[in-house]
Amino acid sequence: MSAPKTNIEKQKRRHWPAILGIAAAVAIVVAILLGLGVWDRVPLDEQAAPAAASGQ
């Protein structure tokens, strides 16, 4: 069955806030993931070798 009254233009107007909200949520998640990736980065010269860290 199809919808009884399909008005594509009216549906476009009604759905843009939801689409913008989803896009904003995705953008926030991407920004958080990128931020965590940069925040946790430690330069290679400051990283301990596995044998030195374990005390062997």
Summary of the structure (lengths in Angstrom):
residues: 56
radius of gyration: 24.6
end to end distance: 72.0
largest distance: 75.4
contacts: 76
relative contact order: 0.06
helix: 71%
strand: 0%
